[in-house]
């Protein structure tokens, strides 16, 4: 309705494009963001929206090109840097993923996302100690970071270190609906022969997800 009243407002086309991304309607999203860029070609947020569309389409090269244009317009755009870091992580270019997240940290070291991306990159690259360090920093910056708690829980659980239990429990506190955390905690109890606690946790998981086949199987 707003666009009908103001057909030359580029911000409105960007907003509608983001709505279409949420609905996974890439054609309509692409049409709207192209219209926004025709009206205002030097807005980095529009190129970031374009990158999200290409990411949804699985077109990594075009996604990267859009983000490079965003950074050309605004070299200090933290959002674009983080998305470049995320993209390079997906493409398994871990050094570049870390490079872009480090640039973002230089501009703002108060946010958790770059440390989370670095943690994933170091973990996939085989440097577990640096991964642990960055996941912990992500939690320091954002005590409600579910993903960081889960990654630390998985790392410690794979080494059979009791600290895994604490991280699974913290993840559940952050997101009581996180079935993955309940399953991880139940498996921890099961592997350590804490049978009563394992049963209790599996039953709590089934209350959350009555169709969780692995929980029934393990019970």
Backbone bond lengths (Angstrom), bond angles and torsions (degrees), N, CA, C in turn:
res aa  C-N    CA-C-N  psi(-1)  N-CA   C-N-CA  omega(-1)  CA-C   N-CA-C  phi
1 X - - - 1.463 - - 1.528 110.52 -
2 X 1.326 115.88 -41.82 1.475 119.33 178.86 1.526 111.17 -64.46
3 X 1.329 116.42 -37.96 1.467 119.50 178.81 1.521 111.03 -65.40
4 X 1.325 116.18 -38.14 1.464 118.41 177.33 1.523 111.28 -62.16
5 X 1.315 116.67 -32.36 1.459 120.86 179.46 1.532 112.85 -82.29
6 X 1.339 115.87 -23.29 1.467 119.65 -178.00 1.527 108.41 -145.39
7 X 1.327 115.99 84.86 1.467 121.46 -173.37 1.524 113.29 -74.84
8 X 1.340 117.72 -7.02 1.463 120.09 -178.20 1.534 112.23 -106.60
9 X 1.325 117.16 12.45 1.464 121.36 -178.82 1.531 109.65 -90.61
10 X 1.321 116.18 103.49 1.468 121.28 -175.85 1.521 112.20 -64.29
11 X 1.328 117.15 -34.61 1.468 120.41 -178.18 1.524 111.84 -61.71
12 X 1.336 115.68 -35.10 1.459 119.49 -179.68 1.530 111.45 -67.54
13 X 1.328 116.25 -38.45 1.466 119.26 177.58 1.532 110.59 -65.13
14 X 1.337 115.58 -37.73 1.466 119.39 177.36 1.533 110.49 -64.38
15 X 1.328 116.23 -42.14 1.465 119.76 179.27 1.526 110.97 -62.01
16 X 1.335 115.50 -41.97 1.464 118.22 -179.32 1.528 110.72 -70.35
17 X 1.330 116.33 -33.98 1.470 119.76 176.12 1.525 110.31 -61.00
18 X 1.340 116.22 -41.63 1.462 119.95 -179.53 1.543 110.27 -67.17
19 X 1.318 115.84 -35.08 1.470 119.04 174.79 1.529 109.96 -60.98
20 X 1.348 116.59 -45.28 1.461 120.52 -178.91 1.536 111.12 -65.36
21 X 1.350 116.80 -32.78 1.471 119.66 175.70 1.531 109.10 -61.18
22 X 1.318 115.62 -44.53 1.465 120.11 178.60 1.518 112.63 -59.82
23 X 1.329 115.33 -31.48 1.459 120.73 178.14 1.532 111.93 -89.31
24 X 1.344 115.99 0.39 1.470 123.49 -177.95 1.528 112.43 58.13
25 X 1.310 115.31 34.10 1.462 121.08 175.83 1.526 107.70 -100.50
26 X 1.340 115.27 84.98 1.468 119.72 -170.05 1.526 112.34 -68.64
27 X 1.313 118.05 -33.50 1.466 119.55 -177.89 1.528 111.60 -65.07
28 X 1.325 116.25 -46.37 1.461 119.56 178.73 1.527 111.03 -68.03
29 X 1.335 116.71 -37.21 1.461 120.85 178.23 1.523 110.24 -62.92
30 X 1.318 115.99 -44.62 1.465 120.75 -179.41 1.521 110.79 -64.50
31 X 1.323 117.46 -40.20 1.452 121.38 178.46 1.529 111.31 -61.50
32 X 1.325 116.12 -43.46 1.464 120.19 -177.87 1.524 112.12 -70.01
33 X 1.322 117.59 -41.67 1.465 118.75 -177.23 1.523 110.32 -71.69
34 X 1.313 117.83 -32.12 1.463 119.77 175.64 1.529 110.42 -65.24
35 X 1.334 116.53 -37.54 1.464 120.69 176.16 1.523 110.17 -64.80
36 X 1.325 116.93 -42.04 1.462 120.74 178.57 1.524 110.88 -61.18
37 X 1.330 116.74 -41.54 1.467 120.80 -178.94 1.525 111.77 -70.87
38 X 1.322 116.50 -30.67 1.474 119.03 174.54 1.521 110.71 -63.75
39 X 1.330 115.66 -37.64 1.465 120.49 -178.26 1.528 112.26 -79.62
40 X 1.337 116.14 -31.10 1.475 120.32 -174.87 1.533 108.30 -150.65
41 X 1.318 115.78 90.19 1.461 119.26 -170.40 1.528 114.38 -81.83
42 X 1.328 118.25 -8.27 1.461 120.53 -176.66 1.528 113.44 -111.08
43 X 1.314 115.96 30.46 1.454 119.79 177.24 1.533 108.59 -101.87
44 X 1.336 118.43 112.48 1.475 120.05 -176.52 1.523 113.24 -61.99
45 X 1.351 117.23 -29.83 1.461 119.61 -179.74 1.528 111.55 -62.91
46 X 1.326 116.03 -31.55 1.465 119.28 -179.92 1.530 110.26 -69.02
47 X 1.347 116.39 -39.06 1.467 119.22 178.17 1.531 111.02 -68.70
48 X 1.334 116.37 -31.31 1.464 119.59 176.19 1.531 109.77 -66.92
49 X 1.324 116.39 -41.46 1.472 119.63 175.54 1.517 110.34 -61.19
50 X 1.333 116.24 -42.39 1.470 120.79 178.60 1.529 110.38 -60.63
51 X 1.335 116.00 -39.80 1.468 119.55 179.66 1.521 110.63 -64.44
52 X 1.332 116.58 -37.67 1.462 120.05 178.81 1.529 111.42 -64.73
53 X 1.312 115.67 -36.27 1.470 119.69 177.83 1.522 110.27 -65.37
54 X 1.344 115.70 -46.49 1.463 118.85 179.51 1.535 111.35 -65.62
55 X 1.331 116.63 -33.33 1.464 119.86 175.97 1.521 109.85 -62.70
56 X 1.340 115.93 -42.97 1.462 121.36 178.77 1.532 110.84 -63.11
57 X 1.325 115.70 -31.73 1.463 121.22 -179.60 1.529 112.26 -84.00
58 X 1.344 115.95 -6.89 1.464 119.78 -178.83 1.511 113.89 74.91
59 X 1.348 116.47 24.33 1.465 121.07 -179.45 1.530 109.37 -104.72
60 X 1.337 115.27 84.73 1.456 122.01 -174.17 1.517 114.63 -60.94
61 X 1.329 116.32 -40.28 1.470 120.10 -177.27 1.527 110.45 -65.17
62 X 1.331 116.99 -45.32 1.459 120.69 178.90 1.521 111.21 -67.91
63 X 1.325 116.92 -34.38 1.461 121.46 176.56 1.527 109.61 -61.79
64 X 1.327 116.50 -46.54 1.461 121.33 179.57 1.533 111.19 -63.61
65 X 1.329 116.07 -40.47 1.464 120.45 179.64 1.529 110.85 -62.28
66 X 1.331 117.06 -41.16 1.462 120.77 178.79 1.520 111.35 -64.28
67 X 1.323 116.73 -40.76 1.466 120.52 179.46 1.526 111.50 -68.41
68 X 1.320 116.37 -36.39 1.476 119.65 176.31 1.524 111.10 -63.42
69 X 1.328 116.46 -36.91 1.463 120.10 176.65 1.522 110.86 -66.97
70 X 1.331 116.76 -38.04 1.470 120.51 177.25 1.526 109.95 -61.71
71 X 1.335 116.24 -42.77 1.464 120.23 -178.48 1.529 112.00 -74.16
72 X 1.317 115.83 -25.73 1.474 118.76 175.42 1.523 109.92 -68.28
73 X 1.328 116.37 -39.84 1.465 121.42 177.87 1.521 110.31 -70.98
74 X 1.333 116.10 -42.06 1.471 121.79 -177.01 1.530 109.12 -136.84
75 X 1.333 117.56 89.06 1.476 121.41 -175.78 1.522 114.31 -60.58
76 X 1.333 117.95 -19.11 1.462 121.42 -179.05 1.521 112.79 -103.81
77 X 1.312 116.72 22.89 1.467 120.28 -178.40 1.525 109.50 -78.93
78 X 1.320 116.39 105.38 1.461 121.85 -175.04 1.525 111.25 -64.90
79 X 1.328 116.77 -39.50 1.464 119.98 -179.24 1.527 111.04 -59.59
80 X 1.329 116.42 -43.12 1.464 120.43 179.18 1.528 111.00 -66.35
81 X 1.335 116.52 -39.40 1.471 119.93 178.04 1.523 111.25 -61.17
82 X 1.330 116.28 -44.00 1.463 120.12 -178.66 1.519 111.23 -66.65
83 X 1.319 116.49 -37.21 1.460 119.13 177.90 1.525 110.78 -69.19
84 X 1.344 117.03 -33.13 1.467 120.28 174.45 1.526 109.64 -65.66
85 X 1.328 115.59 -40.30 1.457 119.40 176.82 1.516 111.74 -61.94
86 X 1.332 115.67 -44.78 1.459 120.83 179.55 1.525 111.25 -63.69
87 X 1.332 116.33 -43.34 1.464 120.64 179.74 1.520 110.96 -61.60
88 X 1.336 116.30 -45.50 1.469 119.28 -179.52 1.524 111.72 -65.71
89 X 1.335 116.23 -32.19 1.467 118.92 174.70 1.527 110.10 -63.62
90 X 1.328 116.70 -45.51 1.462 121.13 179.47 1.530 110.66 -60.59
91 X 1.345 115.40 -37.38 1.466 120.86 179.93 1.521 112.21 -81.33
92 X 1.353 116.70 2.58 1.461 124.19 179.11 1.527 112.83 65.74
93 X 1.325 116.28 23.26 1.467 120.90 173.17 1.526 106.82 -95.21
94 X 1.317 116.45 76.76 1.459 121.61 -171.55 1.530 113.65 -65.69
95 X 1.345 119.85 -38.37 1.468 118.62 176.95 1.528 113.08 -59.07
96 X 1.343 116.74 -42.28 1.470 119.29 178.72 1.521 111.36 -70.60
97 X 1.323 117.28 -34.36 1.467 120.24 176.47 1.524 109.55 -59.91
98 X 1.323 116.22 -43.85 1.465 120.94 179.86 1.523 110.48 -69.46
99 X 1.319 116.83 -36.95 1.463 120.82 -179.71 1.525 111.24 -60.88
100 X 1.317 116.83 -46.65 1.468 119.56 -178.37 1.532 111.62 -70.20
101 X 1.324 117.06 -36.88 1.460 117.79 179.10 1.529 110.90 -69.55
102 X 1.333 116.57 -33.65 1.465 119.20 176.42 1.527 111.05 -64.33
103 X 1.331 116.97 -37.55 1.467 120.26 176.78 1.524 110.52 -62.88
104 X 1.327 115.83 -40.57 1.467 119.96 178.66 1.522 110.47 -64.33
105 X 1.328 117.25 -40.08 1.463 121.65 -179.73 1.525 110.48 -65.57
106 X 1.323 117.79 -35.31 1.468 121.19 177.98 1.525 111.00 -61.16
107 X 1.320 115.77 -32.67 1.459 120.46 -179.09 1.526 112.44 -86.08
108 X 1.343 116.17 -32.26 1.465 120.07 -179.45 1.527 108.37 -156.36
109 X 1.324 116.33 106.00 1.464 119.95 -177.82 1.527 112.91 -96.84
110 X 1.332 116.19 17.53 1.462 120.08 -177.64 1.527 112.86 -97.84
111 X 1.320 118.25 -8.75 1.464 120.55 -175.71 1.522 110.56 -100.74
112 X 1.334 115.46 151.96 1.466 121.23 -173.02 1.530 113.26 -85.59
113 X 1.324 117.85 -29.73 1.466 121.32 -170.08 1.527 114.23 -54.38
114 X 1.336 119.86 -46.54 1.473 117.82 -178.79 1.522 112.94 -62.16
115 X 1.325 117.32 -35.40 1.463 119.96 178.85 1.528 110.79 -69.00
116 X 1.328 115.89 -34.15 1.460 120.16 177.40 1.527 110.31 -65.43
117 X 1.328 116.60 -45.61 1.464 120.81 179.04 1.529 110.43 -63.39
118 X 1.343 116.43 -41.90 1.466 119.90 177.03 1.522 110.65 -61.97
119 X 1.336 116.57 -41.14 1.456 120.10 178.90 1.523 111.75 -59.38
120 X 1.334 116.35 -46.83 1.462 120.42 177.46 1.529 110.81 -60.65
121 X 1.332 116.58 -42.28 1.461 121.11 -176.48 1.525 111.10 -65.77
122 X 1.324 116.64 -44.90 1.464 119.85 177.64 1.525 110.84 -64.87
123 X 1.338 116.74 -39.30 1.461 120.32 -179.65 1.521 110.90 -62.86
124 X 1.333 116.07 -48.25 1.462 120.09 179.32 1.524 111.36 -66.82
125 X 1.331 116.29 -29.24 1.467 120.59 179.32 1.512 113.21 -82.61
126 X 1.329 117.81 -2.00 1.459 121.07 174.86 1.509 115.72 93.49
127 X 1.345 117.97 4.58 1.469 121.09 179.56 1.527 108.33 -101.55
128 X 1.331 115.72 82.27 1.459 120.55 -173.41 1.520 112.59 -66.98
129 X 1.337 117.53 -36.31 1.469 120.01 -177.69 1.526 110.95 -63.88
130 X 1.329 117.65 -41.14 1.472 120.07 177.24 1.523 110.56 -70.88
131 X 1.318 116.47 -33.56 1.472 119.62 176.71 1.522 109.84 -61.45
132 X 1.332 116.70 -46.67 1.469 121.02 178.90 1.517 110.67 -59.03
133 X 1.324 116.19 -44.51 1.465 120.47 -179.58 1.520 111.11 -58.89
134 X 1.334 117.02 -45.38 1.465 120.09 -176.85 1.517 112.32 -72.42
135 X 1.322 118.29 -35.73 1.466 119.79 176.02 1.531 110.26 -64.10
136 X 1.316 116.27 -38.20 1.471 119.59 177.68 1.522 111.69 -66.33
137 X 1.324 116.92 -38.95 1.468 119.93 177.27 1.530 109.51 -64.94
138 X 1.329 116.96 -39.36 1.477 120.73 177.77 1.523 110.29 -58.21
139 X 1.327 116.80 -39.65 1.472 120.66 178.27 1.525 110.67 -69.71
140 X 1.337 116.64 -37.93 1.474 119.82 176.83 1.530 110.57 -59.99
141 X 1.336 115.55 -40.72 1.470 120.01 -179.07 1.526 111.64 -75.67
142 X 1.320 115.89 -31.53 1.472 120.88 -178.02 1.524 108.66 -142.92
143 X 1.338 118.13 91.72 1.465 121.47 -178.05 1.528 113.93 -60.93
144 X 1.311 117.20 -10.88 1.454 120.88 178.06 1.516 113.10 -101.17
145 X 1.343 117.30 22.79 1.466 121.09 -175.84 1.523 110.47 -83.68
146 X 1.295 116.24 93.42 1.473 122.95 -176.89 1.524 111.90 -57.76
147 X 1.331 117.01 -45.36 1.463 120.70 -175.85 1.521 112.04 -62.32
148 X 1.330 117.19 -39.71 1.465 120.35 179.59 1.528 110.67 -65.29
149 X 1.327 116.88 -43.48 1.472 120.09 176.77 1.533 110.42 -59.01
150 X 1.316 116.69 -43.74 1.459 120.17 -177.38 1.527 111.89 -66.19
151 X 1.325 116.67 -41.37 1.466 118.80 179.78 1.520 111.08 -64.05
152 X 1.331 116.81 -42.01 1.465 119.99 177.83 1.530 110.35 -65.29
153 X 1.317 116.92 -38.48 1.465 120.39 177.59 1.525 110.57 -61.58
154 X 1.331 116.91 -44.17 1.469 120.32 -179.81 1.530 111.32 -63.67
155 X 1.340 115.35 -42.57 1.467 119.36 -179.01 1.525 110.83 -61.66
156 X 1.336 116.17 -49.84 1.459 119.49 -177.95 1.527 111.78 -70.00
157 X 1.319 116.87 -32.89 1.458 120.38 178.53 1.529 110.64 -66.02
158 X 1.333 116.16 -38.42 1.469 119.79 179.53 1.525 111.53 -64.78
159 X 1.336 116.14 -21.44 1.468 121.12 178.92 1.531 111.06 -101.99
160 X 1.318 116.38 4.91 1.466 122.85 -178.44 1.529 111.58 55.49
161 X 1.322 115.90 42.29 1.459 122.16 177.15 1.529 108.18 -98.04
162 X 1.329 118.10 127.81 1.478 121.34 -175.21 1.524 114.57 -56.13
163 X 1.334 117.36 -21.83 1.461 120.09 179.24 1.527 111.41 -58.31
164 X 1.324 117.01 -21.97 1.471 121.22 178.81 1.519 110.83 -56.36
165 X 1.352 115.69 -41.88 1.466 120.19 -179.33 1.522 111.46 -57.06
166 X 1.350 115.98 -43.42 1.468 119.76 -178.48 1.520 111.39 -62.70
167 X 1.334 115.95 -40.22 1.465 118.71 -178.52 1.529 111.15 -70.98
168 X 1.333 117.91 -37.99 1.467 119.62 174.74 1.531 110.03 -61.19
169 X 1.325 116.40 -44.16 1.462 120.27 -179.25 1.525 111.61 -65.32
170 X 1.328 117.02 -38.93 1.472 120.29 176.98 1.525 110.99 -65.14
171 X 1.335 116.34 -38.34 1.468 119.90 178.01 1.522 110.26 -62.31
172 X 1.342 116.78 -39.95 1.467 120.82 178.71 1.525 110.61 -65.52
173 X 1.332 116.88 -38.46 1.465 119.87 177.62 1.530 110.73 -63.18
174 X 1.331 116.12 -39.15 1.469 120.81 179.93 1.516 110.73 -68.51
175 X 1.342 116.47 -42.76 1.468 121.09 -178.65 1.526 108.97 -137.50
176 X 1.333 116.72 90.71 1.472 120.44 -178.14 1.526 113.54 -62.93
177 X 1.331 117.42 -10.15 1.462 119.62 178.67 1.528 111.42 -98.66
178 X 1.340 117.27 5.14 1.462 120.84 -176.97 1.519 112.14 -77.87
179 X 1.319 117.12 93.59 1.464 121.44 -176.06 1.525 112.01 -62.99
180 X 1.318 117.74 -30.95 1.465 121.27 -179.82 1.526 110.66 -61.82
181 X 1.337 116.35 -39.19 1.466 120.61 179.44 1.525 110.91 -67.67
182 X 1.322 116.93 -42.01 1.472 120.39 177.42 1.533 110.42 -61.21
183 X 1.313 116.47 -43.77 1.464 120.20 -179.25 1.526 110.51 -63.98
184 X 1.349 116.57 -43.42 1.457 120.37 178.33 1.517 111.86 -61.39
185 X 1.335 116.58 -43.02 1.465 120.76 179.91 1.530 110.77 -66.24
186 X 1.328 116.63 -41.80 1.468 120.09 178.67 1.523 110.61 -62.34
187 X 1.338 116.86 -41.85 1.458 120.79 178.43 1.525 111.02 -64.78
188 X 1.338 115.76 -37.56 1.468 119.09 177.60 1.536 109.20 -59.95
189 X 1.336 116.86 -48.82 1.459 120.56 179.92 1.532 110.89 -61.82
190 X 1.331 115.92 -42.01 1.471 120.14 -178.57 1.527 110.89 -62.98
191 X 1.335 116.54 -46.43 1.465 120.71 -177.98 1.527 112.19 -66.14
192 X 1.336 116.05 -24.36 1.458 119.89 178.90 1.534 112.09 -99.90
193 X 1.358 114.81 15.98 1.462 122.45 175.83 1.526 113.35 59.09
194 X 1.328 115.60 27.94 1.467 120.73 173.71 1.525 106.77 -91.81
195 X 1.333 114.89 73.42 1.459 121.19 -165.00 1.527 112.71 -63.80
196 X 1.336 116.91 -45.18 1.469 119.46 -178.60 1.527 111.11 -60.60
197 X 1.338 116.24 -43.12 1.465 120.03 179.52 1.529 110.94 -67.34
198 X 1.328 116.22 -36.29 1.468 119.91 178.17 1.522 110.18 -63.29
199 X 1.331 116.34 -47.11 1.473 120.66 179.69 1.533 110.18 -60.64
200 X 1.320 115.67 -45.81 1.465 120.06 -179.73 1.528 111.26 -58.81
201 X 1.327 116.50 -41.34 1.473 120.46 -178.18 1.519 111.32 -72.69
202 X 1.336 117.31 -40.13 1.466 119.32 176.60 1.529 110.61 -62.37
203 X 1.327 116.97 -39.76 1.467 119.64 179.43 1.531 111.56 -66.18
204 X 1.339 115.92 -36.34 1.467 119.45 175.74 1.527 110.20 -65.72
205 X 1.333 115.80 -37.63 1.471 120.62 178.03 1.524 110.77 -64.70
206 X 1.323 116.82 -42.21 1.469 120.42 179.76 1.526 111.00 -66.49
207 X 1.326 117.03 -32.44 1.467 119.81 175.00 1.530 109.90 -61.87
208 X 1.344 115.70 -37.01 1.468 120.17 179.05 1.524 111.14 -75.25
209 X 1.325 115.71 -42.46 1.459 120.88 -176.25 1.523 109.46 -135.01
210 X 1.336 117.01 91.96 1.472 120.86 -177.43 1.524 113.55 -63.27
211 X 1.314 118.30 -10.61 1.467 121.68 -178.85 1.525 112.55 -106.10
212 X 1.344 117.03 17.21 1.461 120.90 -177.68 1.542 108.87 -78.70
213 X 1.324 116.29 93.90 1.471 122.22 -171.95 1.523 111.47 -60.39
214 X 1.335 118.10 -42.49 1.465 120.20 -175.49 1.528 111.73 -65.46
215 X 1.347 115.86 -32.80 1.464 118.78 178.00 1.527 110.43 -64.56
216 X 1.346 117.75 -43.18 1.464 121.14 177.54 1.537 110.21 -64.15
217 X 1.325 115.73 -42.77 1.455 120.02 -178.77 1.526 110.58 -61.04
218 X 1.318 117.20 -46.28 1.448 120.23 -178.50 1.530 111.96 -68.38
219 X 1.322 116.33 -36.18 1.470 119.15 175.14 1.532 110.13 -60.94
